[in-house]
C-alpha cells in the first residue's frame, strides 16, 4: 500500500471509520474523522475537547451536535443531504476546547486542525455557502467554499468540497502548495476524502463499481508518488508535492472533501501550477462551463445516488 494513500477501512479507530491525525509520521497540521452515525446508535460519536478547531460536515443525513466548552454550550441541528452529490448542506465550526457529541442517522465528516485561538461556534446554512463553478469544458467542477477564508472565520483550517461530473477533470492543472512564497504560494498539508457514485440520471447495473482516479508526484519539497483508483471512503494525504488530476471515470461522478492547514502565519490558499501544464488554464477562456453543473438537491427517484 502506498504510504500516502489509504483505502476505506484501513484508517479505522474506535467508533470511527477513518481517523487521520498527528500520530502519522511527518503529519502535523490537519486531521479528519469519518463516522457512521447510524452505526453509533443513540450514544453518537464523541469529539473530545482538544487543541484543535473543527468543521462538522454531514455527508448523508442530518446531524445534531451537542457541544460544550470554551464558554459556550448548546445544540445545533444541521440539515444534511441524501448524498454528497446533492450540493451544499449545513456545516458547523467548533473552536479549540469544545467537546461535542454527534447524533443522527447518516455519515459525517469532521475536519480538524491544531489551533490555539479559541473562536466562537459558527453555523453556516446551506443557502449561505458560496458555490463556485470552476474551470470550463472537461475541466468544469463545482466547489463548495464553506470553510475557506472567504466563507469561515478560523485560525488555520481551510475546508472545501468538490464535485466532478463523469468524464471531467479537477485538481487540474496539477499544482502544489509546499513552499512559503509571499503572495504566490503557501505551505499547506492537504487531505482528500473521496466518494464516487453512478452519474446523475444514469441507469447502471447492480454490479457497477463507481471509481475515479487521483495522482500526486514529487516536487523539490519531497518525493511522493500516488496513482490510485479511488472509491467511496478512500483517503489520500498530500504532505508536499504536485497533486492532481482527480478524474471522474465515464459513468461515475466523483466527490472529494479537502482539508488544509499549515505552518504559515497567514491562513491563505496560494498555489503554484506545474509550469509544464499551467498553459491549460488559458484554454478555459474559449470553452463553456459544463451545463450539467451545478448539482443541487435531489429530484430523481429514490434509489439513484441523488
N, C-alpha and C positions, 0 to 999 in steps of 0.2 A: 504493500500500500504506500502511495506517495505520502511523504511526511507532512504535506500541507493540504491534502485532500482527504475527506472523511465521509465514507458512505453512511447512509442513515443507520442509526443504531450503534455505531462504533464509538460515539461520544456520550453514551447513556451514563447517568449518575443519579442514584437515588430515585426520586419520583420523576426526574426529568429525562426526556428522550435524548436531549442534547445539552451539554454544558461545555462552553469554551470560557476559560479564564486564565489567570496568570500562572497557573500551575504548569502550563506548557512552556518548555524551554524556549527562550527568545521571544516570548509573547507577554506584553505588559500593559497595553493601553486600551484594549477593547475586550468585551465579553458578550456572550449570547447564551440564552436558555430557550429551549423549545419544549413545551409540555402539552399534554392532552388532559384537559380539564374534566372530560367525561370519565376518563380512567381514574382520575384522582378522587372522584366522588365528592361527597359533601364537605369533606375536610379541605379540599382545594390544594393548591400549590403555594408554598411559603417562600417569601423573599425576606431574608434576614436583614436587619439594619447594619449596613456596612458602609465603607468609604467609597461608594460608587453612586453615580447617578444612573437612572434607568428610564427607558421608554417601554411601555407595555403596548403591544400591537396585536390585536386579535387577528388570527389567520383564518379561522372559521368560527362562526357562532359568536354569541355575546359574552362579555366578561364583566364580572363585578369585582371591584378592588376595595378591600377593607384595609385602610392604612392608618399608621400612627407613627409619631416621631418627628423630630425637627420642628417642634412647636405646632404641629397640626394633627388632626385626627378626623376621620370621616369615611364615607363610602362613595365610590364612583361607579356608575353604570356606563359601560362602553357599549355602544351599538356596533355590532360587528358586521359580518357579511357571510354569505354562503361559501364563498371561496375567495382566494387571493386575486382571482381574475374578475372580481366584481367592482373594481375601482376602490377608492379610499374608504376607510372606516374611521370611527373614533379611536383616538390614541391618548395615552396619558403619560406624563413625565413625573417621575418620583425622584426627589433630590437625595443628597447624602444623608445617611442616618435614618431613613424611613424604612420601617418594617411593613410588609403587606402580605395579605392572603388573597389569592386569586381563585375565584369560583366561576362555574359556568358549565357549558356542555361541549364546547368546541376545542380548537387548538389555539395556542397562544405563543407568541414570541416575546422575549424580554431582552432588549438590547442594553448593554451595560458598559460603563467606562469609569475607571478610577477618577475620583474628583475630591476636592477639599472644600469647595464653596457650597454651603447649604442654600439651595434655592427653593422657592415655593413650588408646591404641587401644581401642575398645569394640565388642563384637559383641552385637546384640540378636537372639535367635532368634524365629522366627515365633510360637511358643506364648506368648512373654512380651510381645508387643507389645499395648498397650492398644487395643481395638477399641470404638468408640463408635457407637451408633445415635443420630443426632442428628435433631431435628425430629420431625414426625409428619405423617400424611396424605400429600399430594403434595409435602410438603417433607421427607420422610424421606430421609436419606442415611447412608452408612457411612463412618466416619472411622478411619484407622489412624494413631494418635498415636505413631509410632516416633521422631520427632525433636522432640517438644515438650518444654517444661521438665519435665513430669511423667514423661517416659519416657527422657530422654537428658541427660547432663551435657555441656554445651557452653558456649562463651563467648558467642557471638552467634547461631548458626544455629538456626532453627526449621524443621522439615520435617514434613509430614504428607501423607497420601493421602486422596482422597475418591472413593467410588463412588456414582453417582447412577443408579438404575434407570430404565428407559424411562418417560417422561411425568412424571418428578419434577423438582423444582427444588432447587438447592443454591446456596451462596453467597447466600442469601436469608434475610431482607431484605438489600438492598444495604447495604453498610457501608464504613467507612473506618478507616484507622489511619495518619494523616499528620500528627497533632499530638501533642505530648507534654503530656498532662494526667494528673497523678499519680493512679494508681488507676482511671482511666477510659479513657484512650486512649494508645497507644504509637506511635512513629514506626517504621514498617517498610516497606521495599520488599517487593514480592511478585512471584514468578514463578508462572505457571500453565503446566504442561505437560500437554497433553490426549491422551487416546486414546478412541476410540469403537468399538463393535462391535455386531453384531446381538445383541439382547437374549437373555438366558438362556432356553433352551428353545424359542426361536422358529426356525422354518424360513424362510429367506429365499432369494430367487433369487440366482444368481451375480452379477448386476449391482447388487446392493444397495450403497448408498453411505452407510455409517454417519456420522452427524454429530450435533452438539449446537449450542447457542447460548451466547454469552457476551457480556456488556456491561460497560462502565465509563462513568462520567460524572464531570463536574467537581465539585470541592469548593473551598472558599476557598484551599486549598493549591496549586491549579493546574488548568489546563484539560486535559481528556482526554476522548476520545470514541471508544469501540470498540463496534461492533455487528457481531459476526462469526459466521459459520458455522465451527465448529471440528471438526477431524478429527484422526485419529491423527498425532502428530508436530508439531502446531501449538503455538505458544508465544505467550502474552500476558504483557506486562510491566505491572506496576501501580506506578509511582513515587509516585503520590498519587491522591486522588480516591475516589469511591464505586465499588465493584465488585460485580458480581452483577446479575441472576442468572446462574448456569450451568444450562442447561436440557437435559435428555436428551429428544431427539425420540421420538415414538412409534415403537416397533420397535427402538430403539437405546439401549444403555446408554452412559453417559459416565463417564470416569475423569479425574481430574487430580491431579498431584503439585504441591504448593505448597512453595515455598522462600521463607523470610522472614528478614530481619535488618535492623537499623537502627542509628542512632547513639546511642540512649538507653543509659544505663549498665545498666539492668535488662533482662534477657532475659525478656520477657513479651509475650503476645499479648492486648492490650486493644483493643477495637473500639468504634466508635460507629455505631449503625444510622442510616440515613437516617430522620430523625424523621417523615417522611411515610408511612413503611412499617413502622416499628417495631412498631405495634399488631398486625401479623400474627402475631408470636410468641405472643401471648395465645391465639390460636385453637388452638394445638397442645395446650393443656391438655384440650380436649374431643375430640381426634382420637386414633386409634390409630396406632402406627408401621406402616409398610408391611410386610406379612407376608413379602414376597419377600426381605427382608434378615434376617440377614446373608448375604452371598455368601461361601462358603468354597471349599475345594479342589474341583477339577473332578470331577464324577461323570457327566457327559454323554459321549456317544460322541465319538470322535476326529473332528475336522473342525469341531465347533462351537467358539466362541471361548473356552469354558471347559470 
